């Protein structure tokens, strides 16, 4: 249903994800240079949504994948993911 709308939506998502990747690809450890912040788990949500809609996040967004892995490694994030039965990696 509404194939043109679906194509435009998919294109927009890919463009915005590519923009996020370009920001994260400058070598920073966290989304906001200087340290972990609320932005990192927020980006993890969008990372997961990319996986859910079928984007190859590992291959196409390596800097974002590194950020997601670092975020998932945090004990508090692991606790929440376990409680919500969410598997990201």
C-alpha positions as CSV (number, residue, x, y, z in Angstrom):
1,X,0.0,0.0,0.0
2,X,1.3,3.5,-0.9
3,X,4.6,2.3,-2.6
4,X,5.8,5.8,-3.4
5,X,5.5,6.8,0.2
6,X,7.3,3.7,1.4
7,X,10.1,4.3,-1.1
8,X,10.5,7.9,0.1
9,X,10.4,6.9,3.7
10,X,13.1,4.3,3.1
11,X,15.2,6.8,1.3
12,X,14.8,9.4,4.1
13,X,15.8,6.9,6.8
14,X,18.9,5.9,4.9
15,X,19.9,9.5,4.3
16,X,19.5,10.4,8.0
17,X,21.3,7.3,9.2
18,X,24.1,8.2,6.8
19,X,24.2,11.7,8.3
20,X,24.4,10.2,11.8
21,X,27.2,7.9,10.7
22,X,29.1,10.8,9.2
23,X,29.0,12.6,12.6
24,X,30.1,9.6,14.6
25,X,32.9,8.7,12.1
26,X,35.3,11.4,13.3
27,X,36.8,9.1,15.9
28,X,34.8,10.1,18.9
29,X,34.1,7.6,21.6
30,X,30.6,8.8,22.4
31,X,27.9,10.8,20.5
32,X,28.8,14.0,22.4
33,X,32.5,14.5,22.5
34,X,33.7,14.4,26.1
35,X,31.7,11.5,27.5
36,X,28.8,9.3,27.7
37,X,25.4,11.1,27.8
38,X,21.7,10.5,27.3
39,X,22.3,10.8,23.5
40,X,24.1,7.5,23.4
41,X,21.3,5.2,24.6
42,X,18.9,7.3,22.5
43,X,21.0,6.5,19.4
44,X,20.9,2.9,20.5
45,X,17.1,2.9,20.0
46,X,17.5,4.2,16.5
47,X,20.3,1.7,15.8
48,X,17.9,-1.1,16.9
49,X,15.2,0.3,14.7
50,X,17.6,0.2,11.7
51,X,18.2,-3.5,12.5
52,X,14.4,-4.2,12.7
53,X,13.7,-2.6,9.3
54,X,16.4,-4.6,7.7
55,X,19.3,-2.2,7.4
56,X,22.7,-3.9,7.6
57,X,23.9,-1.7,10.4
58,X,27.3,-3.5,10.9
59,X,28.3,-3.1,7.3
60,X,26.8,0.3,6.5
61,X,27.3,2.2,9.7
62,X,30.6,1.0,11.4
63,X,31.1,4.1,13.6
64,X,27.5,3.8,14.8
65,X,28.0,0.1,15.4
66,X,31.0,0.8,17.5
67,X,29.0,3.4,19.5
68,X,26.2,0.9,19.9
69,X,28.5,-1.8,21.1
70,X,30.1,0.5,23.7
71,X,26.7,1.6,24.9
72,X,25.5,-2.0,25.2
73,X,28.6,-2.9,27.2
74,X,27.5,-0.6,30.0
75,X,26.1,-2.5,33.0
76,X,23.0,-0.3,33.3
77,X,22.2,-0.7,29.6
78,X,22.7,-4.5,29.9
79,X,20.2,-4.6,32.8
80,X,17.5,-2.7,30.8
81,X,18.0,-4.8,27.7
82,X,17.7,-8.0,29.7
83,X,14.6,-6.8,31.5
84,X,13.0,-5.8,28.2
85,X,14.2,-9.0,26.4
86,X,15.9,-6.9,23.7
87,X,18.8,-8.5,21.8
88,X,21.0,-6.1,19.8
89,X,24.2,-8.1,19.3
